[in-house]
Amino acid sequence: MASGLVLLIAASAAAMWGLTRYLFDSVDDPLTLRLRADGSPGTTTGPGGIWQVPFVATMLGLMSIGTALLVARRDRFASRFVVGAGIFVQALIWVAAITLLR
């Protein structure tokens, strides 16, 4: 398994925790986490709900690394693909974090 890619996922999750802590005071109240199809707020929460974003990023990163470790014995390409997908998911979560924290 590509250890550099695993470190990238770990560094991304750690940076997201740090950024969330740094910008926590600038989060609006109420915080809209989900939008409905028509664009109206679907799920709102207080400023403490922003901690869900780095938590989800960390859990999805750990799941992709764990899955890659399980698959690595059978197929190296599949394990690298799963880690690459984990990096893609981290990028999507960064978009959500930047949108919520600005």
N, CA, C and O atoms as CSV, one atom per row, in Angstrom:
chain,resi,resn,atom,element,x,y,z
A,1,MET,N,N,0.843,-1.172,0.000
A,1,MET,CA,C,0.000,0.000,0.000
A,1,MET,C,C,0.889,1.236,0.000
A,1,MET,O,O,1.968,1.231,0.592
A,2,ALA,N,N,0.441,2.278,-0.655
A,2,ALA,CA,C,1.223,3.506,-0.773
A,2,ALA,C,C,1.167,4.285,0.531
A,2,ALA,O,O,0.147,4.888,0.865
A,3,SER,N,N,2.276,4.266,1.263
A,3,SER,CA,C,2.283,4.898,2.581
A,3,SER,C,C,2.193,6.418,2.487
A,3,SER,O,O,1.697,7.062,3.410
A,4,GLY,N,N,2.662,6.995,1.393
A,4,GLY,CA,C,2.550,8.439,1.221
A,4,GLY,C,C,1.109,8.894,1.127
A,4,GLY,O,O,0.745,9.949,1.646
A,5,LEU,N,N,0.288,8.089,0.459
A,5,LEU,CA,C,-1.121,8.429,0.342
A,5,LEU,C,C,-1.842,8.295,1.682
A,5,LEU,O,O,-2.734,9.081,2.000
A,6,VAL,N,N,-1.447,7.298,2.458
A,6,VAL,CA,C,-2.033,7.131,3.793
A,6,VAL,C,C,-1.664,8.324,4.671
A,6,VAL,O,O,-2.501,8.825,5.421
A,7,LEU,N,N,-0.433,8.772,4.584
A,7,LEU,CA,C,-0.015,9.949,5.351
A,7,LEU,C,C,-0.769,11.199,4.906
A,7,LEU,O,O,-1.053,12.078,5.720
A,8,LEU,N,N,-1.092,11.277,3.619
A,8,LEU,CA,C,-1.862,12.409,3.114
A,8,LEU,C,C,-3.263,12.427,3.717
A,8,LEU,O,O,-3.768,13.487,4.085
A,9,ILE,N,N,-3.886,11.266,3.817
A,9,ILE,CA,C,-5.210,11.185,4.436
A,9,ILE,C,C,-5.125,11.571,5.910
A,9,ILE,O,O,-5.962,12.329,6.402
A,10,ALA,N,N,-4.126,11.059,6.612
A,10,ALA,CA,C,-3.968,11.371,8.035
A,10,ALA,C,C,-3.680,12.862,8.255
A,10,ALA,O,O,-4.224,13.474,9.174
A,11,ALA,N,N,-2.833,13.433,7.417
A,11,ALA,CA,C,-2.515,14.856,7.546
A,11,ALA,C,C,-3.730,15.721,7.232
A,11,ALA,O,O,-3.933,16.760,7.861
A,12,SER,N,N,-4.533,15.299,6.269
A,12,SER,CA,C,-5.739,16.047,5.919
A,12,SER,C,C,-6.725,16.059,7.076
A,12,SER,O,O,-7.294,17.102,7.399
A,13,ALA,N,N,-6.929,14.910,7.698
A,13,ALA,CA,C,-7.855,14.839,8.829
A,13,ALA,C,C,-7.336,15.662,10.010
A,13,ALA,O,O,-8.109,16.363,10.663
A,14,ALA,N,N,-6.044,15.579,10.283
A,14,ALA,CA,C,-5.467,16.352,11.390
A,14,ALA,C,C,-5.562,17.857,11.120
A,14,ALA,O,O,-5.858,18.635,12.027
A,15,ALA,N,N,-5.314,18.257,9.891
A,15,ALA,CA,C,-5.415,19.676,9.547
A,15,ALA,C,C,-6.854,20.168,9.667
A,15,ALA,O,O,-7.093,21.313,10.051
A,16,MET,N,N,-7.808,19.305,9.340
A,16,MET,CA,C,-9.201,19.711,9.459
A,16,MET,C,C,-9.597,19.919,10.920
A,16,MET,O,O,-10.343,20.847,11.231
A,17,TRP,N,N,-9.105,19.063,11.819
A,17,TRP,CA,C,-9.359,19.270,13.253
A,17,TRP,C,C,-8.769,20.603,13.706
A,17,TRP,O,O,-9.414,21.355,14.436
A,18,GLY,N,N,-7.540,20.895,13.269
A,18,GLY,CA,C,-6.894,22.146,13.656
A,18,GLY,C,C,-7.609,23.371,13.105
A,18,GLY,O,O,-7.785,24.361,13.815
A,19,LEU,N,N,-8.022,23.312,11.845
A,19,LEU,CA,C,-8.728,24.435,11.239
A,19,LEU,C,C,-10.079,24.658,11.921
A,19,LEU,O,O,-10.484,25.798,12.148
A,20,THR,N,N,-10.760,23.580,12.239
A,20,THR,CA,C,-12.049,23.717,12.916
A,20,THR,C,C,-11.879,24.365,14.284
A,20,THR,O,O,-12.678,25.217,14.675
A,21,ARG,N,N,-10.850,23.967,15.005
A,21,ARG,CA,C,-10.588,24.569,16.317
A,21,ARG,C,C,-10.225,26.048,16.178
A,21,ARG,O,O,-10.642,26.876,16.987
A,22,TYR,N,N,-9.446,26.369,15.145
A,22,TYR,CA,C,-8.998,27.743,14.941
A,22,TYR,C,C,-10.157,28.662,14.560
A,22,TYR,O,O,-10.215,29.802,15.021
A,23,LEU,N,N,-11.072,28.186,13.733
A,23,LEU,CA,C,-12.168,29.018,13.242
A,23,LEU,C,C,-13.496,28.774,13.952
A,23,LEU,O,O,-14.537,29.242,13.492
A,24,PHE,N,N,-13.471,28.057,15.050
A,24,PHE,CA,C,-14.707,27.712,15.759
A,24,PHE,C,C,-15.487,28.947,16.195
A,24,PHE,O,O,-16.717,28.939,16.152
A,25,ASP,N,N,-14.804,29.995,16.610
A,25,ASP,CA,C,-15.484,31.193,17.119
A,25,ASP,C,C,-16.200,31.977,16.024
A,25,ASP,O,O,-17.073,32.790,16.328
A,26,SER,N,N,-15.853,31.755,14.765
A,26,SER,CA,C,-16.477,32.499,13.677
A,26,SER,C,C,-17.699,31.803,13.088
A,26,SER,O,O,-18.280,32.303,12.125
A,27,VAL,N,N,-18.099,30.668,13.640
A,27,VAL,CA,C,-19.241,29.919,13.122
A,27,VAL,C,C,-20.531,30.613,13.530
A,27,VAL,O,O,-20.705,31.006,14.684
A,28,ASP,N,N,-21.437,30.760,12.560
A,28,ASP,CA,C,-22.711,31.423,12.814
A,28,ASP,C,C,-23.659,30.527,13.604
A,28,ASP,O,O,-23.515,29.305,13.618
A,29,ASP,N,N,-24.627,31.157,14.259
A,29,ASP,CA,C,-25.668,30.423,14.969
A,29,ASP,C,C,-27.007,30.843,14.385
A,29,ASP,O,O,-27.291,32.040,14.431
A,30,PRO,N,N,-27.829,30.011,13.860
A,30,PRO,CA,C,-27.708,28.559,13.706
A,30,PRO,C,C,-26.873,28.188,12.495
A,30,PRO,O,O,-26.773,28.950,11.533
A,31,LEU,N,N,-26.287,27.026,12.554
A,31,LEU,CA,C,-25.448,26.499,11.488
A,31,LEU,C,C,-26.275,25.534,10.643
A,31,LEU,O,O,-26.867,24.594,11.174
A,32,THR,N,N,-26.319,25.762,9.336
A,32,THR,CA,C,-27.073,24.893,8.441
A,32,THR,C,C,-26.149,23.797,7.935
A,32,THR,O,O,-25.178,24.078,7.232
A,33,LEU,N,N,-26.444,22.549,8.287
A,33,LEU,CA,C,-25.621,21.419,7.869
A,33,LEU,C,C,-26.111,20.788,6.576
A,33,LEU,O,O,-25.302,20.294,5.790
A,34,ARG,N,N,-27.424,20.795,6.337
A,34,ARG,CA,C,-27.974,20.188,5.120
A,34,ARG,C,C,-29.020,21.115,4.529
A,34,ARG,O,O,-29.735,21.815,5.245
A,35,LEU,N,N,-29.092,21.102,3.204
A,35,LEU,CA,C,-30.106,21.868,2.493
A,35,LEU,C,C,-31.096,20.917,1.846
A,35,LEU,O,O,-30.732,19.817,1.431
A,36,ARG,N,N,-32.334,21.338,1.761
A,36,ARG,CA,C,-33.337,20.564,1.046
A,36,ARG,C,C,-33.167,20.788,-0.450
A,36,ARG,O,O,-32.336,21.592,-0.872
A,37,ALA,N,N,-33.947,20.082,-1.243
A,37,ALA,CA,C,-33.841,20.176,-2.701
A,37,ALA,C,C,-34.165,21.576,-3.202
A,37,ALA,O,O,-33.625,22.004,-4.222
A,38,ASP,N,N,-35.033,22.292,-2.506
A,38,ASP,CA,C,-35.397,23.641,-2.953
A,38,ASP,C,C,-34.439,24.717,-2.436
A,38,ASP,O,O,-34.612,25.895,-2.751
A,39,GLY,N,N,-33.433,24.331,-1.649
A,39,GLY,CA,C,-32.436,25.266,-1.154
A,39,GLY,C,C,-32.714,25.802,0.230
A,39,GLY,O,O,-31.906,26.560,0.767
A,40,SER,N,N,-33.830,25.434,0.820
A,40,SER,CA,C,-34.124,25.888,2.173
A,40,SER,C,C,-33.364,25.024,3.186
A,40,SER,O,O,-33.027,23.877,2.896
A,41,PRO,N,N,-33.094,25.580,4.381
A,41,PRO,CA,C,-32.347,24.806,5.383
A,41,PRO,C,C,-33.093,23.545,5.796
A,41,PRO,O,O,-34.276,23.590,6.130
A,42,GLY,N,N,-32.390,22.428,5.768
A,42,GLY,CA,C,-32.990,21.154,6.163
A,42,GLY,C,C,-32.626,20.769,7.571
A,42,GLY,O,O,-33.506,20.461,8.374
A,43,THR,N,N,-31.351,20.780,7.888
A,43,THR,CA,C,-30.871,20.431,9.220
A,43,THR,C,C,-30.036,21.588,9.748
A,43,THR,O,O,-29.019,21.955,9.160
A,44,THR,N,N,-30.472,22.150,10.852
A,44,THR,CA,C,-29.717,23.229,11.485
A,44,THR,C,C,-29.313,22.787,12.880
A,44,THR,O,O,-29.976,21.957,13.502
A,45,THR,N,N,-28.229,23.348,13.354
A,45,THR,CA,C,-27.718,23.032,14.684
A,45,THR,C,C,-26.974,24.252,15.215
A,45,THR,O,O,-26.801,25.244,14.508
A,46,GLY,N,N,-26.553,24.167,16.424
A,46,GLY,CA,C,-25.759,25.239,17.012
A,46,GLY,C,C,-24.325,25.179,16.513
A,46,GLY,O,O,-23.988,24.303,15.717
A,47,PRO,N,N,-23.487,26.081,16.961
A,47,PRO,CA,C,-22.093,26.096,16.510
A,47,PRO,C,C,-21.328,24.818,16.837
A,47,PRO,O,O,-20.354,24.501,16.154
A,48,GLY,N,N,-21.736,24.083,17.852
A,48,GLY,CA,C,-21.054,22.837,18.208
A,48,GLY,C,C,-21.202,21.757,17.158
A,48,GLY,O,O,-20.436,20.794,17.154
A,49,GLY,N,N,-22.166,21.895,16.273
A,49,GLY,CA,C,-22.377,20.916,15.215
A,49,GLY,C,C,-21.275,20.901,14.176
A,49,GLY,O,O,-21.188,19.968,13.379
A,50,ILE,N,N,-20.427,21.929,14.174
A,50,ILE,CA,C,-19.337,21.987,13.195
A,50,ILE,C,C,-18.323,20.874,13.437
A,50,ILE,O,O,-17.565,20.523,12.533
A,51,TRP,N,N,-18.302,20.318,14.644
A,51,TRP,CA,C,-17.358,19.247,14.958
A,51,TRP,C,C,-17.711,17.942,14.243
A,51,TRP,O,O,-16.896,17.020,14.212
A,52,GLN,N,N,-18.902,17.852,13.673
A,52,GLN,CA,C,-19.273,16.672,12.905
A,52,GLN,C,C,-18.438,16.542,11.640
A,52,GLN,O,O,-18.169,15.427,11.191
A,53,VAL,N,N,-18.026,17.656,11.061
A,53,VAL,CA,C,-17.280,17.626,9.797
A,53,VAL,C,C,-15.906,16.965,9.967
A,53,VAL,O,O,-15.610,16.034,9.217
A,54,PRO,N,N,-15.047,17.390,10.909
A,54,PRO,CA,C,-13.768,16.691,11.042
A,54,PRO,C,C,-13.922,15.261,11.555
A,54,PRO,O,O,-13.104,14.396,11.242
A,55,PHE,N,N,-14.972,15.008,12.346
A,55,PHE,CA,C,-15.205,13.649,12.819
A,55,PHE,C,C,-15.512,12.718,11.646
A,55,PHE,O,O,-14.965,11.619,11.558
A,56,VAL,N,N,-16.384,13.160,10.757
A,56,VAL,CA,C,-16.707,12.351,9.571
A,56,VAL,C,C,-15.474,12.178,8.694
A,56,VAL,O,O,-15.250,11.094,8.156
A,57,ALA,N,N,-14.673,13.225,8.540
A,57,ALA,CA,C,-13.455,13.121,7.737
A,57,ALA,C,C,-12.495,12.096,8.325
A,57,ALA,O,O,-11.893,11.314,7.589
A,58,THR,N,N,-12.348,12.096,9.640
A,58,THR,CA,C,-11.458,11.143,10.291
A,58,THR,C,C,-11.977,9.713,10.153
A,58,THR,O,O,-11.214,8.798,9.844
A,59,MET,N,N,-13.266,9.528,10.381
A,59,MET,CA,C,-13.836,8.170,10.288
A,59,MET,C,C,-13.755,7.628,8.859
A,59,MET,O,O,-13.414,6.461,8.667
A,60,LEU,N,N,-14.057,8.439,7.872
A,60,LEU,CA,C,-13.973,7.972,6.486
A,60,LEU,C,C,-12.526,7.698,6.079
A,60,LEU,O,O,-12.257,6.774,5.311
A,61,GLY,N,N,-11.599,8.502,6.593
A,61,GLY,CA,C,-10.191,8.237,6.328
A,61,GLY,C,C,-9.735,6.924,6.931
A,61,GLY,O,O,-9.041,6.141,6.282
A,62,LEU,N,N,-10.129,6.680,8.184
A,62,LEU,CA,C,-9.780,5.412,8.830
A,62,LEU,C,C,-10.424,4.220,8.119
A,62,LEU,O,O,-9.814,3.158,7.999
A,63,MET,N,N,-11.654,4.404,7.652
A,63,MET,CA,C,-12.322,3.317,6.935
A,63,MET,C,C,-11.629,3.010,5.617
A,63,MET,O,O,-11.498,1.842,5.249
A,64,SER,N,N,-11.185,4.030,4.901
A,64,SER,CA,C,-10.509,3.768,3.632
A,64,SER,C,C,-9.141,3.120,3.857
A,64,SER,O,O,-8.737,2.241,3.096
A,65,ILE,N,N,-8.436,3.549,4.889
A,65,ILE,CA,C,-7.140,2.929,5.191
A,65,ILE,C,C,-7.339,1.482,5.635
A,65,ILE,O,O,-6.607,0.593,5.200
A,66,GLY,N,N,-8.327,1.243,6.499
A,66,GLY,CA,C,-8.606,-0.121,6.957
A,66,GLY,C,C,-9.016,-1.041,5.826
A,66,GLY,O,O,-8.567,-2.185,5.759
A,67,THR,N,N,-9.868,-0.548,4.934
A,67,THR,CA,C,-10.279,-1.349,3.787
A,67,THR,C,C,-9.097,-1.638,2.876
A,67,THR,O,O,-8.966,-2.748,2.362
A,68,ALA,N,N,-8.245,-0.658,2.674
A,68,ALA,CA,C,-7.064,-0.862,1.833
A,68,ALA,C,C,-6.130,-1.901,2.446
A,68,ALA,O,O,-5.548,-2.711,1.724
A,69,LEU,N,N,-5.983,-1.887,3.763
A,69,LEU,CA,C,-5.145,-2.891,4.414
A,69,LEU,C,C,-5.723,-4.298,4.262
A,69,LEU,O,O,-4.982,-5.263,4.077
A,70,LEU,N,N,-7.052,-4.405,4.340
A,70,LEU,CA,C,-7.683,-5.706,4.179
A,70,LEU,C,C,-7.557,-6.238,2.748
A,70,LEU,O,O,-7.417,-7.443,2.540
A,71,VAL,N,N,-7.607,-5.350,1.782
A,71,VAL,CA,C,-7.598,-5.757,0.373
A,71,VAL,C,C,-6.170,-5.919,-0.155
A,71,VAL,O,O,-5.971,-6.569,-1.182
A,72,ALA,N,N,-5.186,-5.350,0.515
A,72,ALA,CA,C,-3.816,-5.287,-0.008
A,72,ALA,C,C,-3.208,-6.663,-0.266
A,72,ALA,O,O,-2.406,-6.812,-1.189
A,73,ARG,N,N,-3.567,-7.659,0.518
A,73,ARG,CA,C,-2.983,-8.993,0.315
A,73,ARG,C,C,-3.458,-9.624,-0.983
A,73,ARG,O,O,-2.733,-10.408,-1.595
A,74,ARG,N,N,-4.666,-9.291,-1.407
A,74,ARG,CA,C,-5.222,-9.894,-2.624
A,74,ARG,C,C,-4.898,-9.108,-3.876
A,74,ARG,O,O,-4.559,-9.688,-4.908
A,75,ASP,N,N,-5.001,-7.779,-3.793
A,75,ASP,CA,C,-4.862,-6.971,-5.000
A,75,ASP,C,C,-4.276,-5.606,-4.633
A,75,ASP,O,O,-4.915,-4.807,-3.948
A,76,ARG,N,N,-3.071,-5.357,-5.093
A,76,ARG,CA,C,-2.411,-4.087,-4.782
A,76,ARG,C,C,-3.114,-2.916,-5.438
A,76,ARG,O,O,-3.228,-1.842,-4.847
A,77,PHE,N,N,-3.595,-3.123,-6.681
A,77,PHE,CA,C,-4.288,-2.036,-7.360
A,77,PHE,C,C,-5.550,-1.638,-6.607
A,77,PHE,O,O,-5.837,-0.450,-6.456
A,78,ALA,N,N,-6.298,-2.619,-6.139
A,78,ALA,CA,C,-7.535,-2.315,-5.411
A,78,ALA,C,C,-7.243,-1.531,-4.132
A,78,ALA,O,O,-7.983,-0.612,-3.783
A,79,SER,N,N,-6.178,-1.890,-3.441
A,79,SER,CA,C,-5.857,-1.155,-2.215
A,79,SER,C,C,-5.461,0.283,-2.524
A,79,SER,O,O,-5.836,1.201,-1.795
A,80,ARG,N,N,-4.712,0.480,-3.591
A,80,ARG,CA,C,-4.350,1.848,-3.982
A,80,ARG,C,C,-5.566,2.625,-4.459
A,80,ARG,O,O,-5.679,3.827,-4.219
A,81,PHE,N,N,-6.466,1.939,-5.131
A,81,PHE,CA,C,-7.694,2.591,-5.584
A,81,PHE,C,C,-8.530,3.049,-4.402
A,81,PHE,O,O,-9.073,4.154,-4.423
A,82,VAL,N,N,-8.642,2.224,-3.377
A,82,VAL,CA,C,-9.421,2.585,-2.185
A,82,VAL,C,C,-8.783,3.771,-1.471
A,82,VAL,O,O,-9.488,4.669,-1.009
A,83,VAL,N,N,-7.462,3.782,-1.376
A,83,VAL,CA,C,-6.780,4.911,-0.739
A,83,VAL,C,C,-6.960,6.173,-1.587
A,83,VAL,O,O,-7.156,7.260,-1.043
A,84,GLY,N,N,-6.896,6.037,-2.900
A,84,GLY,CA,C,-7.142,7.190,-3.776
A,84,GLY,C,C,-8.555,7.718,-3.633
A,84,GLY,O,O,-8.776,8.929,-3.640
A,85,ALA,N,N,-9.512,6.811,-3.504
A,85,ALA,CA,C,-10.894,7.227,-3.270
A,85,ALA,C,C,-11.016,7.943,-1.923
A,85,ALA,O,O,-11.793,8.887,-1.783
A,86,GLY,N,N,-10.247,7.488,-0.937
A,86,GLY,CA,C,-10.245,8.157,0.366
A,86,GLY,C,C,-9.713,9.579,0.270
A,86,GLY,O,O,-10.210,10.479,0.948
A,87,ILE,N,N,-8.705,9.783,-0.569
A,87,ILE,CA,C,-8.178,11.136,-0.776
A,87,ILE,C,C,-9.225,12.009,-1.466
A,87,ILE,O,O,-9.382,13.183,-1.131
A,88,PHE,N,N,-9.934,11.431,-2.425
A,88,PHE,CA,C,-10.997,12.176,-3.108
A,88,PHE,C,C,-12.098,12.574,-2.123
A,88,PHE,O,O,-12.602,13.696,-2.174
A,89,VAL,N,N,-12.465,11.666,-1.238
A,89,VAL,CA,C,-13.483,11.968,-0.229
A,89,VAL,C,C,-12.983,13.062,0.710
A,89,VAL,O,O,-13.755,13.939,1.098
A,90,GLN,N,N,-11.706,13.023,1.078
A,90,GLN,CA,C,-11.146,14.080,1.922
A,90,GLN,C,C,-11.244,15.437,1.226
A,90,GLN,O,O,-11.546,16.445,1.865
A,91,ALA,N,N,-10.990,15.461,-0.076
A,91,ALA,CA,C,-11.101,16.723,-0.824
A,91,ALA,C,C,-12.532,17.243,-0.806
A,91,ALA,O,O,-12.753,18.444,-0.650
A,92,LEU,N,N,-13.503,16.350,-0.965
A,92,LEU,CA,C,-14.902,16.772,-0.911
A,92,LEU,C,C,-15.281,17.284,0.474
A,92,LEU,O,O,-16.041,18.245,0.594
A,93,ILE,N,N,-14.765,16.658,1.507
A,93,ILE,CA,C,-15.071,17.106,2.868
A,93,ILE,C,C,-14.402,18.452,3.145
A,93,ILE,O,O,-14.941,19.267,3.894
A,94,TRP,N,N,-13.240,18.691,2.552
A,94,TRP,CA,C,-12.595,20.002,2.702
A,94,TRP,C,C,-13.464,21.102,2.095
A,94,TRP,O,O,-13.535,22.206,2.635
A,95,VAL,N,N,-14.119,20.806,0.986
A,95,VAL,CA,C,-15.032,21.794,0.395
A,95,VAL,C,C,-16.150,22.107,1.373
A,95,VAL,O,O,-16.500,23.271,1.568
A,96,ALA,N,N,-16.713,21.077,1.989
A,96,ALA,CA,C,-17.775,21.296,2.984
A,96,ALA,C,C,-17.255,22.080,4.183
A,96,ALA,O,O,-17.937,22.981,4.670
A,97,ALA,N,N,-16.074,21.758,4.661
A,97,ALA,CA,C,-15.524,22.446,5.831
A,97,ALA,C,C,-15.258,23.915,5.536
A,97,ALA,O,O,-15.574,24.775,6.358
A,98,ILE,N,N,-14.691,24.212,4.390
A,98,ILE,CA,C,-14.404,25.599,4.040
A,98,ILE,C,C,-15.703,26.374,3.858
A,98,ILE,O,O,-15.789,27.540,4.244
A,99,THR,N,N,-16.706,25.741,3.278
A,99,THR,CA,C,-17.995,26.409,3.094
A,99,THR,C,C,-18.646,26.709,4.441
A,99,THR,O,O,-19.202,27.793,4.616
A,100,LEU,N,N,-18.594,25.794,5.382
A,100,LEU,CA,C,-19.226,26.001,6.679
A,100,LEU,C,C,-18.441,26.940,7.583
A,100,LEU,O,O,-19.037,27.633,8.408
A,101,LEU,N,N,-17.126,26.979,7.450
A,101,LEU,CA,C,-16.288,27.752,8.365
A,101,LEU,C,C,-15.999,29.175,7.886
A,101,LEU,O,O,-15.388,29.944,8.628
A,102,ARG,N,N,-16.403,29.542,6.707
A,102,ARG,CA,C,-16.080,30.902,6.249
A,102,ARG,C,C,-17.001,31.928,6.810
A,102,ARG,O,O,-16.856,33.114,6.516
